[in-house]
């Protein structure tokens, strides 16, 4: 025991202990011995940070090389399968780009005996104008040639969507005409597959002029095909070279068809449905369509929906496997053994006797539904009975709530910028009429309606004065001038002119010109208070940073559509699953699809020679949503295209009519609406349409009253996002009446005191860059005192920006009539020079 009764504590060693060096006994191991014992293993601690970084870099390079090699092998495998016995026949579409050439002459040479192929006339597309199968034993390739009707633009585009190669027939001196240029514009915008250029008539020229003619034609086609090779097809030897090029050329990958299974119908039969009442009679125009053809792209799933281009979405009941009608027989059959055709995996091919095998049958529980719109439940917004705590909280909030009178239809979010003194007189809310976008359009039209009438009146007056002057001159001169020829030419020119369409075009031009000179400016009405007329509009402190709730005051149509929580993530996942699918009817199999509940009009369309294309839809692609497309105005279009106008869209495999709203393409969370399609900038079109996963080409047509369809814009599919906020802007303008150093008296923006107090919180701006706000109202006739950050100029204009959210119109129609053939689209004959003198 220590002195003082304190107990002595024992020593505790610390965390850091002394380590003495070991004795060097002189029997250390050499580096070689250590390497032999470790057998090449390297301790982790032996690698420095620099070494580890180099190893990670080598691993990344090795992984990238492996992925590149795998993709290359996959592309080579797909290329080798195309046209072989393990893949579908090579589908080639022969298209004439000039009215002076005959594409049938090219197909006739390809069917010649000197080519060395076996022609199957009955194995093309039934009912088509010129379609046949061709088996080349020399190349071990098989082809299906199809010549679509170039006058029918829809058929031409549909065939180009699924064709493996396109053969363009050119004229030897001009290349293509105006309609050929129009078709090429549509094909390039839709997505151009592998192609070859063919010309005829070179062999008829002199030997010395053939090379010069081909060089001149090559220079003509450089604008569209900079590295293309011209193939003269005047003999069967030339046809053999063309076939070799088609079978060996690099295949272009089109995104919208590589992720989906698709099929071109070669044969089709229709079985009407029988009634269920025991009479056995047919029902109202529905039946089962049995379509036979080769599967292309991805494997076909029987439980997935199929889309027939131009006709809608349908369900499958089963998939059969008949015998392959276009086999490649490489050797003669042995005696005593039946002849074998192309062998398919898992016995998918029909047996040697031609019997049809059932590959798979649809499961009613797993089959996707045709429901395209969400079920609207008007009672869905109802709530259950609240609890006692919720009732007390609501009562407390009601007592502390500040009462403010706002126009009918104004939400709490909209009323945050309304001041307390905005209402000084009581008005009846029932007398306030709701306004929509059509009222704004009518106001824009009324602004320029008087100008149009005055201009038209002055034009008619000037014409009348000119006529009177001409009559007086004729009377004075006493000369009789025969105008029979001139009158006949004018009548011939005006016989196909539509006066109503001409007047509508003039009105559109004037609206577009006024919108370009004074963007979004409207006049404040005199007979209606501005706070009533513009009650759905609000001001924004900053268009870029001010908040706007995307779920506020949604229209009723939004209850009918579907929305993804994360569209980009879902798109990647679905496309990745589609790329890894190995179940179903594989690509290259000749199958028969049983499509149920199909109207007889689909069979009638196929019997008239139009192509019948079926594409398997990915999950959710039959459901309606808000689709956004990024487009540019086509150079050939010169007429202004107004927002919410009825247009025809071709998006991927779909073709439909809808009314789109235009907006700017920016990266912000709010996008300004455009009243007209911008001719020099990309524009986003938003429509109600079925969901389609990008990438997909978009063609936009405008249909006239006489049936013509003009290409007005081209682009690609952007996204599917109902939350994309599109804001319509209107600009109220006023003029400075009295200008002081920092303030000014502004008039003509409003015409009563109540409107000034209502819009007092909204910021003002001027065309010369000044910013300010309303300080007070002066008098009762719309004069107001405004304060600005700098002194105004006398020629300046005071502006106020107001915004409201707009939505597309629900006018989706999947049935689009065929356009007028190009033969009937010729313009009226021009007047002769002698008539114009």
Secondary structure, DSSP 8 states (H G I E B T S, - for coil): --GGG---------S----------S----HHHHHHHHTT---GGGS-HHHHHHHHHHHHHHHHHHHHHHHHHHHHHHHHHTTSTTS--EEEEEEE-STT--HHHHHHHHTSGGG-EEEEGGGS-TT-SSEEEEEETTTTEEEEEE---TT-HHHHHHHHHH-SEEEEEEBTTTB--HHHHHHHHHHHHH---EEEEEE-SSTTS-HHHHHHHHHHHHHHGGGT-TT--EEE-SSHHHHHHHHHHHHHS-----HHHHTS-EEE-SEEEEEEEE-SSSS--EEEEEEEEEEEEEEESS-B-TTS-EEETTTEEEEEEEEEE---SS----S---TTS-------GGG-S--TT---EEEEE--TTTS-----S----TTTT------HHHHHHHHHHHHH-------TT--TTGGGG--GGG--S---GGG-----HHHHHHHHHHHHHHHHHHHHHHHHHHHHHHHHHHHHHHHHHT-----HHHHHHHHHHHTT--HHHHHHHHHHHHHHHHHHHSTTEE---SSS-HHHHTTT-B--S-TTTS---TTSS--GGGGGS---SSHHHHHHHHHHHHHT---SB-TT-EEEEEEEEEEHHHHHHHHTT---EEEE--TTTTSEEEEEEEEEE-TT--S--BTT-EEEEEETTEEEEEE-EEEE--SSSEEEEESB--SSS-EEEEEEEE---S--EEEEEEE-TTS-EEEEEEEEEEEE-TT-EEEEEEEEEEEEEEE-SSEEEEESS-SSHHHHHHTTTS-EEETTS-EEEEEEEETTTTEEEEEESS---TT-EEEEEEEEE---EEEEES-------GGGG-------HHHH-
